[in-house]
């Protein structure tokens, strides 16, 4: 009978973070935990609401409701994903910046993919939907571009400015 032996696996990272850098991230732990919980609950509620009303949402394609529902879910999942990723302990500013930037770019790309076809059909859009669509585009772009800017700022070393 052969014996199995356990081997310890050690991950060696090229940069050790100082106590001060790790303490700064620890100060954000409760905020990200609350944000992840709220985003998770809201994502679930929106998903259930969309599921219950799916027939109404897709019945009138010109209303823009399918895109609105998708954008709401994308933004909430982006907040949930970023919050959960930022809860991982021992991350330095480079990893934090890369995670926020990646989530922001992904959300921006998906929202842009939803909004661009509607923008191309601006002339055929119902006039009563145009104002709400402009607000929707502005809000979606502001939300995602702020995440992208935050990720770039952390990567560029703006972390110290934000945390004191």
GICOR-V531991 format. One record per backbone hydrogen bond with DSSP energy under -0.5 kcal/mol. NH is the residue of the N-H (numbers start at 0). CO is the residue of the C=O. Records with the same first field share a line. If there is no record, write none. Layout:
BEGIN
NH->CO + CO
END
This chain:
BEGIN
9->7
11->9
12->10
21->17
22->18
23->19
24->20
25->21
26->22
27->24
28->25
31->27
32->28
33->29
34->30
35->31
36->32
37->33
38->34
39->35
40->36
41->37
42->38
43->39
44->40
45->41
46->42
47->43
48->44
49->45
50->46
51->47
52->48
53->50
56->52
57->53
58->54
59->55
60->58
62->59
63->60
67->63
68->64
69->65
70->66
71->67
72->68
73->69
74->70
75->71
76->72
77->73
78->74
79->75
80->76
81->77
82->78
83->79
84->80
85->81
86->82 + 83
87->84
90->87
95->91
96->92
97->93
98->94
99->95
100->96
101->97
102->98
103->99
104->100
105->101
106->102
107->103
108->104
109->105
110->106
111->107
112->108
113->109
114->110
115->111
116->112
117->113
118->114
119->115
120->116
121->118
123->120
124->120 + 121
128->125
129->125 + 126
130->126
132->128
133->129
134->130
135->131
136->132
137->133
138->134
139->135
140->136
141->137
142->138
143->139
144->140
145->141
146->142
147->143
148->144
149->145
150->146
151->147
152->148
153->149
154->150
155->151
156->153
157->152
159->156
161->157
162->158
163->159
END
